[in-house]
Amino acid sequence: MDKLFVSLVIASQILAIATLVLLGFWTGVTLGGFAWDGSMKHFNFHPLLMVLGMVILNGDGILVFRFFPMFSKYTSKLIHLILQGIVVIMGGIALKASFAYQNANNWDNVHTVHSWVGFTTYLMFGLQWICGFLIFFFPKLSGGFRGAYMPLHRYFGLALFALAIVSTISGIQETIMFQTKVPKGRMYNDRQLIGDIMGLVIVAFALIVGYLVTNKGYQRKENPLENDGEKQSLVGSSRVANGWAGVAESPH
């Protein structure tokens, strides 16, 4: 196995763990902790679940086909489906926490660029999951249709991951701006510092995920016995289709 590949995989998981540690401390300590009562502590579930789901689990779900080449195609697809399904559930709870907090304070919902981008990303992610389930699992459409749809599924998987990163970074900044009161004479505080560091770690994680997914040398080696027609391409070129065979079973 390529040493660079192994190093990048390890680095991605170190960054994921670092993000979780920073996120837990940021929401659980510097932002006041958690409660389901419409207060600021209620809102803290929103960044916690969104980053854990739309960034960490989503990123690792994208990389399932890179992490476990020894697994069968079906097993990899099932793990991918389950992880992304968990992301949908966590995102729904996170949105409910945000709406509950804003409603309790008589604020309008979805009234910033962050909320517009984030809400749209979540809705599209849910639609992506539903389409993937119906087309690739049940009732599982024909091989020709799956092959034609796969480039779109793969593209939107990466695009939505990128949008999730954009939404996360803007959300961190928005949280710092709206919920951090800077004491007189002090221009930088712990909430800002931890939030900024976490943002950089998340960006680094996203860059590694993107590289691992788009590098053709790291694609899953297709087993002819497992081929079910999904490596067909809209392009129509067998050379191009075969070049994408390693990611044909993945949206990435």
N, C-alpha and C positions, 0 to 999 in steps of 0.2 A: 504494500500500500504506500502511496506517495507520502513522503515525510511532510511536505508542505500541507497536504490535505489534512493529515492527522493533526498537525500543529494548529491549523485554522479551526478545525472542529473543536479541539480542546480550548482554544482561545475564545471561540464563540460561547461555549458553555461557562467559562470563567466570567465573561462579560455578562452573561445572563444571570448568574448567581450574584455578581456584584450589583446588578440592577435591582434584584430582589431585596438585597440587604439595604441598599440605599432607599429604595421605595418603602420598605417596611419601617425604617427609621424616620423617614420624611413624613409619612402619613400617621404613623403610630405614635411618634414622639413630638417632632417639631410642629406638626399641624394639630396636635391635640388628641389623637386616638380615634376610637370608633364608637358609634352608638346609632341606634335606629330610631331617632326621635325628631328628625327634621332640622337638627342643628348642624353646625359646621362639622361635628364628628360624624354626622350622617353622610355629609358630602364626601368625606374622606374615603368612603367605599368606592367612589367613582374613579379617582386616579389609581387606586390600588388594583381594582379589578380590570380596568381598561388596559393598564400597562402589562399586568400579568397575562391577560388574555390576548389582546390585539397585537402585542409586541412579542412577548416571550413565547407563549404557547403557539402563537401563529407562526413565528419564525422557526421554531423547532418542528412544527407540523409541516412546514415547507421543506425542511431538511430531512424528513423521515426517509425519503428515497436515497439520500446520501449517507445517512447514519447507519442504516441497516441493509447493506446490499445482500447479506446472506438470507434475508427474509424472502418469502415468496412474494410475488407481485400482489396477490390478493391481501396478504397479511399487511404489507406496507400501505396499501390503499385503505384498509380498515383502520389502522392506527391513525393515518392522516385524517380520515373522516371523523373519528372519535375526538381527536384533539381539536379540530376545527369546530366540531359541534359544541364542545365545552366552551370554546371562545364565544360562540353565539350566546350561550346561556349566561356566561359571565358578563358579556357586554350588555345584555338586557337588564341584569341586576344593577350594573353600574349606571345605566341611564335612568333607571327608576330612582336610584339614590340621588342623582343630580336633580331630577325633576322635583323630588320630594323636598329637597333643601331649598330650591328656588321658590317653590309654591308656598312653603312655610314662611318665606320672607317677602312674599308678594312681588316676586320678580318675574319678568317675562322669561319663558323658556326659549332656547335656540335663538339667541339674540346677538351672537358674536361670530366672527369668522371661524374661530375654533369649533364652536358648536355646530355651525353649518357643515364644515368639512367633516368633523367627527361623526355627526349623525348620518350624513350621506354615506360615509365610508362603512358605518355599521350596517345600514340597510342594504347596501350593495354586497357586503360580506355575507349577510344572511341569505340573500338571493343567490349568491354564488354557491353557498353550501347546499341549498335546496336543489339547484340545477345539477350540481355534481352528484347528489344522492340519487335523483331521479334518472339521470343519464347513465351513470356508471355503476349503480348498485341495484336499485329497484324502482321501476320495473326493468331497468338496464336496457337501453335502446340498442339498435343494431350496431355492429362493429363499424360500418361505414359512417353512420351518424356520429358515433363516439369519436372516430378519427377526425371528422370534419370539425367537430365542436372543440376538440382538445386545444388547438392553438389559442382560441378565445379564453378557455378556462385557465390555461397557463398564463396568458397575458394578464388577465384580471387578477389572478392570484398574486402576482408580483406587484401590479399597480396598486392593489388595495393594501398590500403590506407597506408600500412606500407612502401611501396616503395616511396609514395608521401612524407611521413615524412622524409625518408632518403634523398630524393632529396632536400627537403626544407632546412634541416639543412646544407647540403653541399653547397646549393646555398647561404645561408646567409653567411657562412664562405668565399665562393668564392667572393661574393660581397664586403665583408670587405677587403679581401686581394687585390683585383684588383682596388677598387675605393676609398680606404681610405689611404690618405697620413699622416703618423704619424709625427707630428712636432718634430724637434730635441729636445731631452731632455724630451719628453713625450712618455711613452710606451703604454698608453691606452687612447682612446678618446671616445666621446659620441656615435659615430657611432658604434664602437665596443661594448660598454656597452649595448646599446639598442638592438643591434642585438643578443648579447649573452643572454640577459634576455628573449627576444622574443623566441629564440630557446628553452630555458628551459620551457617556458609556453606552447609552441607547443607540446613538448614531454609529458608534464603532461596531456594535453588535449587528446593526442593520447592514453596514458595509460588508462585513464578513459573510453574512447570510447571502447577500446579493452576489458576491463573488463565487461562493460555493455553488450556488444554483445556476449561474450563467456560464460557468467554466465547463466547456464540453468534455474536457478530460476527466471530470469528476462525475459524469453521468453514469447512471445505473446501466450495467451490461445486460442487454435484453436476452432473455432465455426464449429461444424460438418456440418451445413447448408451451410457454405462457402467453404467447402473442394472441390477442383476441381482436385484432383489427384496430387498436387505438393508436398505432403509430402512423396511420395515414395522415397526410397533410393537406391543408387547403391549397398549398402551392402546387401540388400535383407532381413534383419532382421526386423520384425515388431516392435520389442522392440526398436531397434536403430532408426528406421524411426519415431516412435511416439515420441522418445526423442528429435528429431529435429523438431517436428511439429511446434513449436513456431516460428522457423526461416525459415520455409520452403518457405514462401512467400517472403523472403528477401534474397539478396545475402550474408547476414551476419548472 
